[in-house]
Amino acid sequence: MQHTITKIFALLALLSLTACDAFLENELPSNEIRIEEGLTNEAELQELLNSAYDVMANSFGGNSQKLAELLGEDIFIDGNPGFLTQVYNRASDFFNPESGGFYRNPYIAISRANSLLENLERLGLTGSEADRLAGEAKAIRAICHFELVRLFAQPPGFTPDDSHLGIVLKINSDPDPAPRSTVAEVYAQIVQDLDEAVAQLPADNGIYIGKYGAQAYLARVYFFQNDFENAADAAQDVINNSGVELAADIEGRYTQGTPSEGLINIISTGLEDNRAGALRGLFASDSQIPFMKASEDYVALLSANPDDKRNAWLTQVDQGGTTFNLFTKYNLLYFSYSIVSLTEMYLIAAESLGELGRDGATAVGYINAIKERAGIEALSLSANNSTIITEARLEKRKEFGAEGVNVFDLKRRGAKGENIFIRGAEWNCNGMILQFPASEITVKGFELNEEGGC
Amino acid sequence: SVNYVQRLGRGRDRTDTTNPYNGAKLLETITPSFESALQGQAAGVNVIQGSGLAGSGSIVRIRGISSISATAEPLYVIDGVPIDVNYFLAEANWQNGAFNNNPLASLNPADIASVEILKDASAAGIYGSRGANGVVLITTKRAKTGKLSIDFSQRFATSDPVAKPQLLNGQEWLALRQEAWELDGNVGTVWIPNYSLATDPEAVRQEAFQAASQVDTDWWDLLTHTGLKSETNIGASVGNRFIKAYLGYTYGNSDSYIVGNNLQRHNARANFDFNFSKKLTVRLSSSYNYGINQRVRVSYTGGLGDAMSVALPIYKAYNDDGSYWRGFNSNTAPNPIFSNDNFEGYTVDQRALATVQAIYTPTDRFNIILNGGYDYFNQNNDQFDFLDFTNNPVQRAERDNRTVDNFNVSLVGEYSFIQTDNQNFKVLVGTEAQQKVTSGFNNRVFRGVESTEFVGQGDFTEENMDNTNLIFLDDDKESFLSFFTRLNYSLKDRYFFQVSARSDGSSKFGANNRFGFFPSASVGWIMSEEDFFNASAINFLKFKASYGILGNAGLPANQWIGTVNTNGQYNGSAIRYVSKIPNPDLKWETTNTFDIGMESGFFDDRVQVDLAYYSKRTTDALLQLTVPGYYGFGGSFWDNVAEISNTGVEATITAYPVKNSNFSWRTSLNGGYNTNEIVSIGDYTEDAVSGGTNDTRVVEGSPVGTNFLIRYGGVDVETGRPIYIDIDGNPTFEYNEARDRVPAGDVLPDLTGGWDNSIQFGNFSLNFLFIFSTGFDIYDSSSKRQLAFLSDWNVDRRIADRWKQPGDDTRYPKVTLDPAEHGNDKEWFNTDVWLNDGSYIRLRNLALNFNLPSNWVQKIKARSAQIGIGGTNLLTLTRYTGLDPEVARDFDNTNDRNLSPNITYLTPPQERSLSVSLSVKF
């Protein structure tokens, strides 16, 4: 008997030992692939790139714009808006889920871009397709760093040598703690990435970022640094060579389908794939009194000229004896949007030329293209530089209401030395930049922004 | 009647610490789910019962908590086979209206014959790593040999909330708002949300105020009612020498007190025992459960949550023409009646459990037991929206699905090498394997559908399906494999020794760390058996001690593997991205546990006293870390980081003050005291793991479940502003969370227990159970918005104790509409003023039963019949001034569940229930 038992257990033990490693080694679910097997060729890297666009699409379809608008002077809020009020009151803190929720996403896109660049190198891929992938990855990395640094750090010019703290610069995909880089370092990397993207990208890249998309973004970055020479060059390169034309009507940047004058577009394909849901939810006025309303200031700017077609971007709704001024730009159930457009290039080029004091007629031409489209009186070709600058700024503010643009122009002008106050607060007070989320201090050693004081 | 006298499961030869329960006892309590009936019954078993939602789950913690992010749930074993218990199977808690899926709701209390709880290393040793948090052994009912017998029982019960929130009425709310407006330095009439704006002219504001004054809606009353419950059980058993069969069926239909919330369940069971020969017995157990939970939105998702917050008493449910009221100057005012009418949600569970146990006993010294089990769980979470907030038809339906297939098999052989009167030596060897496969899909959307529910057929066709965001979750597998042995030696029926060792392997860890070695050793000594022992009053005295190492692999599958995921798309093109970064070093969370105990019986067991002490030290505790955003990945990151200690004592005293055939009284008091500390969290900070919405943190030197808050220094008598205490202990008006948070409270109780009584007098029996819990704080997270700052929330009546004018020394500061007046920039402050002592004593259960005299019973040809009345939560003694001192709120994840019980955020209070019942045995 005992013999039999010994045999049974010996057999059992043998069976188990051989089976056990295989038993504990499971296949992954079909939508998951081991890292080392998941990024092995150009086609897979293309999908990795698509995933970076996917994150960008969700980050810049309202989440960045709302934070920028809340810090600016073109919108007005009331009621019980929760954490958005904190931003509006220039008092975001590290628990603010609006700023914190936005903050994480661009870094996810950056990490995917970094992973793409690392894998291109690891696989030794070269040639025009590899260049295109790398160019798009660098452009995405630059765009995301830029969107973060201009919301979470003071602008270039806040300190003479831009030695003030920026954000963490992430140029590899390693999950390691890192300190914040200076603003100078962050902008240097952004410009370098965009320069390389311009060199590597084809002029026509379908709906994805092409050479002129990167160049247009570079114009925006130079302009924000008050580097008018480079801004004018980049913007004019786009205007003259991109082949993109100014949209014939004012609706060119928000459409179902591909925005016609967009230089970098984000595409929504349907109701369940609306990448602009946050814009619609916060601003749309076709079915609700939205949370974000137009400020009296902004309404006055547009309504001063009743002929201005852009008055159609505003509507008045009366309810319970109160009149609300609301935006209509985003009154579409779903839509695609552009994150940088030809209109912006025209106005950056015009203002930069005005600042540089050259090519006045060209600058006026740019401004007039926008004015004519809006159906308002053109500027005289002999307008002086100061008029060019003022008019370019005004047209830009009118054009980009509720698009998260104006506040950065105000900060840029503040950094340039102008006396700028935004809703009563100095352009560079602590609360004019957002606080980093609590996630950043989970590892010891991260420096938060100063709070309070405006 | 139930014989409580028996030392149920307390085998003399055992060296472990267990707690037996009797199934009949569990049935007596009206509970949302079986596990809540464990409360107060055993020392060291802390149960926090769920909310008033139908089918709500409880939190069961055995001997404190040794985990932060890994599961701290005990292992539930039914008829020898562990079942899958996952509270976070559904996609997200908010999608289900803040209702947490309760995996134990599918267990039928009427099926349970007995429950036993294993608490220490030597007891849990046999269930290995999965038993690190204790083991709940459930045995279902089986037939005995004999002719056909049928049990029938029927019960009806009510459901009402244990408390109603004390909020202001319309007039009071308006007056308070006006007070705040004036204290803020404004003149004229205050503006009112959804009536007027701060920027409106005085005349408009005045008109709005007048209109609002006409309204006084009690939203709580509109959204609650007395819910009715019914439960029908029928069981039949029959058997002979060769085959025995038990068949059971239960139908339950329970409304909660929340209008629209209902749980229906059907449970069927068939258990068979085959005695093929004296050497071979086969036991088959099978059950099937079908549950339909009609959900409502609560807490922060609306419904009853709105009734306690943003549905103001000055809002109306309907306009005069019968349409929904949506505001005086807006069309977006909260109206929970409107949102409830335009929402339906269903959670439909199907669970089947089949186990087979073959016991082969070739000789009286040797037996082999083969156990096999298949546990199937399928859940659909459906929701349907008719209208959006502006009365536009949406008619969008969405289904998420989960299916879990859980297979278990074990083979155990035990041989007695020595079997004499004086000595016993047994060796057990076994192996066990488990594989669990989870699959399902998220976001199956249907648009333009007319039908109101998935449960019926509806018109959910391919044509109206929108699969843009459909994600399939395919075959997420985890497996477990174990080899174990146990040696038992006893000498003279008074010295007992047990040694066990296990090697457990889990697919959740990488190749190098896959197997953990978990040994344990224990000794027992029945001193009362010794010849020298002659204390006649003491009939039984036993000492025992054990030491062992246990492991916990309670984390999701495949976290150590770096993965690329392909869910989603952009512009119609496929995407892929790194979803997890690899951590090849991920390993078992291990707990070293030491336990000593004493069991004693006095006066022929008329008084029994059990005592125990334990000390547990957990190392490599698994944390699901919040990593810096700049790491750039959206998923979670698991690592072995923390060290946690638990120490505790337990005592149970059971006595039979009266013990006659006609009158007997059993009374039993138990208590468990636990202290708990996070010893280390490595290089991380308090914010690396958070439970709930900033409610608790992991703080070195503080317990698991620590509130990390700014201290409140009272009210400035001159200005009425709140005073905060800064990090250095100095008062300040400035509210700065980044700088001034400190460990301020502890939400897990130190001492819990129960006092259980059974009195039999003739044909009557009276049972009642008091439970108690003390040494913990309740963080009343919603009161931060119901007191002090006036937003668009309703206000708690405790606001009466507020500053109104210079010289007032009050608990709450002046009311204001401007956060700056509270030194803040948001609509509340998180301070320890919202922490409350949660200690309570509660009459959990009261039951009076009457056994019908046998001559009556015989007339209907029954063997026995009983009628009864009962109640749960009839009385609560507490100093807590909020709703309910026992809170298991909605949780988002395991961190939350482990760290943040007893935190309330518009959580529906528990229910109070009254019942009548009839049971007949034929």
Interface residues (C-beta under 8 A of the other chain):
Chain A: M1 I5 I8 F9 L12 A13 S16 C20 D21 F23 L24 E25 N26 E27 L28 P29 S30 N31 E32 I33 R34 I35 E36 E37 G38 L39 E44 E47 L48 N50 S51 A52 Y53 D54 A57 D78 G79 N80 G82 F83 T85 Q86 N89 A91 D93 F94 F95 G100 Y103 R104 Y107 I108 A109 I110 S111 R112 N114 S115 I167 V168 K170 S173 P175 D176 P177 A178 I207 I267 T269 G270 L271 E272 D273 S287 Q288 I289 Q319 G320 G321 T322 P437 A438 S439 E440 I441 T442 V443 K444 F446 L448 E451 G452
Chain B: P193 Y195 S196 L197 A198 T199 D200 V204 E207 A208 V310 G327 F328 N329 S330 N331 T332 P362 T363 F366 D388 F389 T390 N392 L411 G413 Y415 V429 T431 A433 Q435 S439 V445 R447 D466 T468 N469 I471 F472 L473 D474 D475 D476 K477 E478 S479 L481 F483 G505 S506 S507 A511 R514 A557 N558 I561 G562 T563 V564 N565 T566 N567 G568 Q569 Y570 N571 G572 S573 A574 I575 R576 Y577 V578 S579 I581 P582 L625 T626 V627 P628 G629 Y630 Y631 G632 F633 G634 F637 D683 Y684 T685 D687 A688 S690 N694 E734 N736 E737 A738 S791 D792 P819 D825 K826 E827
